[in-house]
């Protein structure tokens, strides 16, 4: 891993493209990247590289019992990662992706990854941030957790993320202040009826508007 982190501004086209390519290469080589999202800044690793995911958890001071979600660039990736997807899941994602909704589904048994102690599930989200989605289009699914040390506030600026994570991260992508600063709503979709695990930017009333009753 690089001993000195690189930082790129994604607020202008040239810096953004240079930063995205540097991030792609770092992730390919097993490094960690801090990226903007529509909620808070995230720390990312290649979801299919177990050693990189372990580095992500170590950088945050987090154990395997708290596996990171996986971010994707398109709705169609959901069915590639999840199995036995209930119809209501597509109702939610069709309406609320990209956006601050994380769905926990049963993972495809054929997936060769190790995100931690997931008990055969995977938490999936598509962020409403163009820089994040462009990086995901270049890399494929990424394991992404909030860019902070466990127990500390989630970073809403690149400076906050860098102060907490330092040189454990190879590339920092500065997209300006994070979108809402409010984390995503997490919904357990492994059963016949969905259940809210963490209330975030999307309220239960929004689910009701879509005709989906959640517990």
Secondary structure, DSSP 8 states (H G I E B T S, - for coil): --SS-EEEE-SSHHHHHHHHHHHHHHHHTT--EEE--SSS-EEEEETT-HHHHHHHHHHHT--TTS--EEE-SSTTHHHHHEES--HHHHHHHHHH-SSSEEEEEEE-TT-----SS-TTEEEEE--S-HHHHHHHHHH--EEEEESS-TTS---SSHHHHHHHHGGG-SEEEE-SS-SSSS--EEEE-SSSS-EEEE--SS-HHHHHHTT----
